[in-house]
Amino acid sequence: MTDSLPYLVSLFIGIGLAAATGFRVFLPIFFLSLGTYLKIIPLDADYAWIGSLPAVIATGIATLTEIIAYYIPFVDNILDSITVPLATIAGSMLFASQFTEVNNWIQWSLAIIAGGGTAATISSVLAGTRAASSTTTAGVGNPVLSTVETIGSTIMSIFAIFIPVLSGILVLIMLYFAIKYGKKLYYKISGKKQQNKFKDSTY
């Protein structure tokens, strides 16, 4: 049991950071970079560059830019189209950074499935929610959603680093609701598209 404990902790940290990228791509990377730079988070030599001062500055600037951009009307919707694949890559990378002691095949298989999958699921549902908000509120509700996303990413990043077990539990809860809500949102949008096609065909 004690031999598997480090792997369980790494799993919770990796999945928590991956989930955080689903909310904001660069914020969890910045937290990991800053934590490594301050010697709070130990990382393998292969990922030591994340804790360098240039990396801290670069991820800090990228984080601020991303947060501000999401408060600009129409730009937020454009960003959603590119942040889903970016979140998948970032989630995979952050997850992989916690499993450097296993062979590369297992490391990256887990990273893509668990890390990338978690980030992609959360990011996709949030992108769909923003699209629905843009349609139903003419974009007025989008800043509220952006604020919730930033807070969510911050909380998940902090929990993943300092309370990894709790972050793992939260991720499971979020994935449950994300999948459940995502299905409803998909069927709702698909239904509207079918209705529009039917209306167009009647003319």
C-alpha positions in Angstrom: 0.0 0.0 0.0 2.8 2.4 0.9 4.5 1.7 -2.4 1.5 2.7 -4.4 0.8 5.8 -2.3 3.2 8.2 -4.2 1.5 7.1 -7.5 -1.9 7.8 -6.0 -0.8 11.3 -4.9 0.7 11.9 -8.3 -2.6 10.7 -9.9 -4.6 13.2 -7.9 -2.2 16.1 -8.5 -2.1 15.3 -12.3 -5.8 14.9 -12.7 -6.5 18.1 -10.6 -4.1 20.2 -12.7 -5.5 18.7 -15.9 -9.0 19.7 -14.8 -7.8 23.2 -14.0 -6.6 23.6 -17.6 -10.2 22.9 -18.7 -11.2 26.2 -17.1 -8.1 28.2 -18.0 -5.2 26.8 -20.1 -2.3 28.8 -18.7 -3.3 29.4 -15.1 -2.5 25.9 -13.7 0.8 25.9 -15.7 1.7 29.2 -14.0 0.9 27.8 -10.6 3.0 24.7 -11.3 5.8 26.9 -12.7 5.8 29.3 -9.7 5.5 26.4 -7.2 8.5 24.6 -8.8 10.5 27.9 -8.9 9.8 28.4 -5.1 10.8 24.8 -4.4 7.3 23.9 -3.2 6.7 21.4 -6.0 9.4 18.9 -6.9 9.6 17.9 -10.5 11.8 15.5 -12.4 14.8 16.9 -14.2 13.0 16.5 -17.6 10.5 19.1 -16.5 12.9 21.3 -14.5 12.5 24.0 -17.2 9.0 24.6 -15.9 10.4 26.0 -12.7 12.8 28.5 -14.4 12.4 32.2 -14.0 11.8 32.8 -17.7 9.0 30.1 -17.6 7.4 31.8 -14.6 7.4 35.2 -16.3 6.2 33.7 -19.6 3.3 31.7 -18.1 2.4 34.7 -15.9 2.1 37.0 -18.9 0.2 34.3 -20.8 -2.2 33.8 -17.9 -3.0 37.5 -17.5 -3.5 37.8 -21.3 -5.9 34.8 -21.4 -7.9 36.1 -18.4 -8.3 39.6 -19.9 -9.1 38.3 -23.3 -12.1 36.3 -22.0 -13.7 39.6 -21.0 -13.6 41.0 -24.5 -16.9 40.4 -26.4 -16.8 38.0 -29.3 -13.1 37.4 -28.6 -14.1 35.0 -25.8 -16.0 32.8 -28.3 -13.1 32.8 -30.8 -10.8 31.7 -28.0 -13.0 28.8 -27.1 -12.4 27.3 -30.6 -8.7 27.1 -29.9 -8.6 26.6 -26.1 -10.2 23.1 -26.3 -7.3 21.5 -28.2 -4.8 23.6 -26.2 -6.4 22.5 -22.9 -6.1 18.9 -24.1 -2.4 19.3 -24.8 -1.8 21.2 -21.5 -3.7 18.7 -19.5 -1.8 15.8 -20.9 1.5 17.6 -20.3 0.7 18.5 -16.7 -0.5 15.0 -16.0 2.6 13.5 -17.6 4.9 15.7 -15.4 3.7 13.8 -12.4 4.5 10.3 -13.8 8.1 10.5 -14.8 9.1 7.3 -13.0 7.1 5.0 -15.2 8.0 4.1 -18.8 7.1 6.6 -21.6 4.3 4.4 -23.1 2.4 4.2 -19.8 3.2 7.8 -18.9 1.8 9.3 -22.1 -1.0 6.8 -22.5 -2.3 7.8 -19.0 -1.6 11.5 -19.7 -3.6 11.6 -22.9 -6.5 9.5 -21.6 -6.8 10.8 -18.1 -5.2 14.3 -18.3 -6.1 15.2 -21.8 -9.6 13.6 -21.6 -10.4 15.4 -18.4 -9.3 18.8 -19.7 -11.1 18.3 -23.1 -14.4 17.3 -21.4 -14.5 20.3 -19.1 -13.2 22.8 -21.7 -15.8 21.5 -24.3 -18.7 21.9 -21.9 -17.7 25.4 -20.9 -17.3 26.4 -24.5 -20.8 25.1 -25.2 -22.1 27.0 -22.2 -20.5 30.2 -23.4 -22.0 29.7 -26.8 -25.5 29.2 -25.2 -24.9 32.3 -23.1 -24.0 34.3 -26.1 -27.2 33.2 -27.8 -29.6 33.6 -24.9 -28.1 36.7 -23.2 -26.5 38.4 -26.2 -23.1 38.0 -24.4 -24.2 39.8 -21.3 -23.8 36.7 -19.2 -20.3 35.8 -20.6 -18.3 37.9 -18.2 -19.9 36.1 -15.2 -19.0 32.8 -16.8 -15.4 34.0 -17.4 -15.1 35.0 -13.8 -16.4 31.6 -12.6 -13.9 29.8 -14.9 -11.0 31.8 -13.6 -12.0 31.1 -10.0 -12.6 27.5 -10.8 -9.1 27.1 -12.4 -7.5 28.9 -9.4 -9.2 26.7 -6.8 -8.5 23.5 -8.7 -4.8 24.4 -9.1 -4.4 25.2 -5.4 -6.2 22.0 -4.3 -4.2 19.9 -6.8 -1.0 21.1 -5.3 -1.8 21.3 -1.6 -4.8 19.0 -1.2 -4.5 16.5 -4.1 -7.0 13.9 -2.7 -9.7 16.5 -2.5 -8.9 17.8 -6.0 -9.3 14.2 -7.3 -12.8 13.9 -5.6 -13.8 17.3 -7.1 -12.7 16.2 -10.5 -14.9 13.1 -10.4 -17.9 15.2 -9.3 -17.2 17.8 -12.1 -16.8 15.1 -14.8 -20.1 13.6 -13.7 -22.0 16.9 -14.0 -20.0 17.9 -17.1 -21.0 14.8 -19.0 -24.6 15.0 -17.8 -24.9 18.7 -18.6 -22.9 18.3 -21.8 -25.4 15.7 -23.2 -28.3 18.0 -22.4 -26.6 21.0 -24.0 -25.7 18.9 -27.1 -29.2 17.7 -27.6 -30.6 21.2 -27.0 -28.3 22.7 -29.7 -28.9 19.8 -32.1 -32.6 20.1 -31.6 -32.5 23.8 -32.4 -30.5 23.2 -35.6 -33.0 20.5 -36.7 -35.9 23.0 -36.1 -34.1 25.7 -38.1 -33.5 23.2 -41.0 -37.2 22.2 -40.9 -38.3 25.9 -41.0 -36.0 26.6 -43.9 -37.3 23.6 -45.8 -40.9 24.8 -45.5 -40.3 28.0 -47.4 
